[in-house]
Amino acid sequence: VRVVTIEWPPADRTARLLLRYFREPSRFRAEALQPDAPRLDGAVVLKLALGHRIEFAEAALNRLSGSVLRDAAASYVRRMYFRAGATPYQTLGVAPDVTPEAIKDNFRLLMQLVHPDRQDARARWPWCACAGRRSRARAALRRACASRPRTRRAAAGSRAGRPCCARAQLRRRSARRSRRRS
């Protein structure tokens, strides 16, 4: 007998795991905290928590009520992203090898989720605690990004291989040079 493992599309896999964690939180919380726990797509989690509509490959997930997935995602964000001891990567819901654009996107989605002006009466987030953790996480990741060694492509002169903050540094340097010339 041959066993075939089906790899679900990332959004479907994330939704299935969110529902599992939401329905039995005490059973799966310890599992979710393990370093080798299945990775959830942070952007999908945050979009679901915001109530955005996502098309899944699996029809059963598309038939679910949007509020069920929204509640599951919001619960996961509260329990995992803002838990005590969460790393900056975990607070923003990104992997350590993520691109700078993904860090920025997840930061913006998280900002939309916890900002007091964007909340409805049903979902109240502790703004001060969430805002502080979120901002500290982004600052830490920006510092880490700036200290990353350049890749070979960057050494050869390609902009694509440079770390995220290197592009910002180049813009600042060129702006300073242009100011000196004028």
N, C-alpha and C positions, 0 to 999 in steps of 0.2 A: 504494500500500500504506500503510495507516494503522497506526501503531504505538501500542499502548495500554500504558501503564505501570500495572502492578497495584500498589497500595499494600497491603502486608500489614498485618495487625493488629500493633500494637507488640510484643507478646510473640513472635509468630511471626518477625518481622523480627529481633528481638534474638537469638532462638535460632539463626536461620540465620547471622547474622554471628558469633556466638560459635563456632559449629562451624567456620566458615571460618577464623577467627583461630587456633583450636585445631589444626586439621589442617595448616595451613601458616603457622606463626608467623613465620618469617623473611620470608616474602613479604608478609604483611599487617600486620606490626608497624609498619613505616614509614607505611603508609596510615592505621592507627589513630591515629597521633600527629599527623596533619595537622589543622589547625583546622576544615577543611570535611569531615572524616571523618563517615560516617554515625553519628548519635547512637544509642547503645544505651540502652534503658530501664534505669536504674540499679537500680530496685527489682526488676525481673525478673532482672537479673544476680545480685543478691545473694540473692534467693529461690532461684534455681537453684543457686547455690554452696552454700547451706545444705541443699539436697536437698529443698526443698519441691516438691510436685506442682503443675504449672501445666497447665491445659487450653489447648491450642493450637487454632486454627481449622483448621490443616492437619493432616490425619490422619497423614502421614508423621512429623511431629515428635512426635505422641503415641505412636507405636510405638517410638520410640527408647528405649533403656535410660536410666533416670534417672541412672545413674552417668556416662554419656557427657556428658550436659548438665551435670551437677554438676562433673565434671572440667574441662570447657571453661570454665564460668563461674569456677571457682576459679583457673584458669590466667590468665584475663583479669583478674581482680581483682588477682592478684599482679603481673602485668606492667604493668598500666595504672594502677590506683588507687594503688599504693604505689611507683611508679617515682620515681626522683630527678627533681626539677623539676616534679612534678605540682602543679597549683593546688589550693586547698582544694575547689573545685567538683569537680575530677577525682578527688580522694581520696575524696570522699563519693559520687561517681557521680551528680551532679546537674547540671542546666543552670544557667547564670547567672540565668535568670528564674524559678527554681523558687519554690514557695511554702514558707513556714517549716515547714509540716507535713511536706512531702516531705523537707526537710533532716533533721528529727527522725526520720522513719521510716527513712531510709537510714542515719543514724547508728546507730540501734538495730539494724538488720539487720547492719551492719558489725561492731558490737560483738558480736553473737551469733556471727558468723562467726569472728572472730579471738580470742575469749575462751578462755583455756586450759582452763577448766572445761567448755567445750562442744565441745571437739575430740576427734575419734576418733584412733586410732593412725595412720590413713592420711594424714590431712591436718593437718600441723603448721604453724602460723603463727608467725612470730617475734613473740611477744607485745609485747615492749618497743618495737620499732620501729613495729609497726602501731598500738599503742595511742597512742603519742606523736603520730604523724602524724594519726591520726584525731581525736584531741582538739584538736590545734592547728588542724586544718581546720574543725572545728565552731566553735571559738572565733572564728576569723577570719570565718566566715560570720555568726555572731551579731553581731559588731561591724559588719560591712558592712550587715547588716539594720537595725541601730539607726541607722546614718547615712543610710539611704535617705530621700529626701524624701517627704513625705506626698503621697498622691494627692488628686485632687479630691474623691473620695468621703469621704476622711478629713477634709478641710477642712470638708465639709458636715456632719460629725458621725457618719458611718456607721462602725461598728467594722470592717466587712469590708475597708475600703480602707486601714487602717493597717498599717504594717509589723509584722512579727512581734514585735519587741521592744517596740513601743509598748504592746501589750496587757499584757505583763509589767510595764512601767513603771507603767501605770495601776493594776494590781493592787497593786504595792508602795506607790504613793502612797495609795491608798484604805486599805490596811492601816495605814500610818503615821498617817493622819488618825483612823482609829478608835482607835488606841492613844493618841493625844493626847487624845481626848475622854474616854477612860475613866480 
